[in-house]
Amino acid sequence: MRRPDAYFATVARGLETLAAEELRSLGAGAVKLQFAGVAFEGDLELLYRVNLWSRLIYRVLVPLAVLEAESAQSLYQGVHTLDWSPYLQPDQTFAVVCSGKNAQLNHSHFTALQVKNAIVDQQRRQFGRRSSINTENPDLVVNAHIQDNQCQLSLDSSGFSLHRRGYRPALGQAPLKETLAAALLGLAEWRPHIPLYDPLCGSGSFLLEAGLQALHIAPGKFQRRFAFQSWPDYDPDLWRHLRQEAEAGELTQAPAPLWGSDENVETLEQAQSNAQAAGLGEQIYFFSESLNQIAPPTPEGYLICNPPYGKRLGNAEDLGDFYRQLGDIFKQRFKGWTAFVLSGNPELTKCIGLRPARRFPVFNGALPCTFLKYELY
Ligand SMILES: C[S@@+](CC[C@H](N)C(=O)[O-])C[C@H]1O[C@@H](n2cnc3c(N)ncnc32)[C@H](O)[C@@H]1O
């Protein structure tokens, strides 16, 4: 039997455990948690399946080699000694994405340049021609991760960050990454039969991710092309089969209602157009409402929101009253509900004035945040 291939999924730090669970549920074997990533094993079908179905991870990398990278020269030499012809022909384009650093390689742009030069110099010698760089839509994405004096070199099977689902033309103010919105729904243990309301919905990230889950829509279905589709071992029949299987399993009606409101009408229009683009136009009910006017649309459900917290929207000093009002509304109007708040400011969180039943530390980009759960009774 063919040995399973080794893969590495990159994920936001703090979400490794959730991502590992998701990968196992998709069929991954030998799952191992690492910092901001999860190593796993599987076949080509699993690689395609993870790209199509993962709601939490950024990219699936296929590790190629671990190289010495004490200096720019040693990295160049290491990359140059690998044979790139099985992966890249001179008429194909490529891009290099770098992360991590050490004392000598401390700028990702500089590191990427060493990798790129080593590859094109080899091509010039071998073919007399070289591949062009294309950062927008390359045929091959090479990923270089520097840690200590080593470089983990991988091919990126996704080619772009999977948090960009491809359905979202319109961004509101301070939108959450789709991967984070999906992860927070997971931490909340929201399930599609539970009514869901986001009263500060902005561009609708929570509701869009919830809608995709409720209708069993594969989050990768909106992507035009994944990087693995340019690889020599690309199996179009297998890919077509997985896509058809996904489409056949889609539902037409969410089991429970999804509501979103916001005071900003323009943002709501964006949320609505995102929902249309994702095929969820009929599933999510968006309406314009100011926070102080909101009311529970059903006796029970989950309320989830990401209020402004000063860093990206509004001014932290003015927001204390806003958070106090949020707590009062939870207490007075939402008895029987469970509320979840993503907050990036502990002082503002205290103004809610309720004791959280749980707190989950998470990162919103580089910003340390807390995701809080309140049982309202
Ligand atoms: C941080 S954003 C939410 C982003 C959203 N989770 C997303 O992913 O797009 C906060 C939202 O709260 C809304 N908002 C602020 N004050 C409000 C109020 N008093 N009533 C209703 N909405 C309000 C803003 O218009 C903004 O869309």
The ligand as an ORCA input file, in Angstrom:
! r2SCAN-3c Opt
* xyz 0 1
  C     -16.710     45.199     15.091
  S     -18.076     45.502     14.049
  C     -18.760     43.921     13.821
  C     -18.113     43.230     12.657
  C     -18.819     41.973     12.234
  N     -18.700     40.923     13.246
  C     -18.211     41.513     10.917
  O     -17.544     40.484     10.882
  O     -18.369     42.225      9.906
  C     -19.247     46.253     15.111
  C     -20.567     46.628     14.449
  O     -21.408     47.204     15.427
  C     -22.218     48.168     14.776
  N     -22.716     49.101     15.808
  C     -21.978     49.966     16.572
  N     -22.783     50.637     17.433
  C     -24.045     50.173     17.216
  C     -25.322     50.457     17.820
  N     -25.451     51.346     18.785
  N     -26.410     49.782     17.346
  C     -26.287     48.862     16.359
  N     -25.114     48.563     15.734
  C     -24.005     49.215     16.182
  C     -21.305     48.824     13.767
  O     -22.052     49.407     12.721
  C     -20.439     47.641     13.324
  O     -20.951     47.075     12.127
*
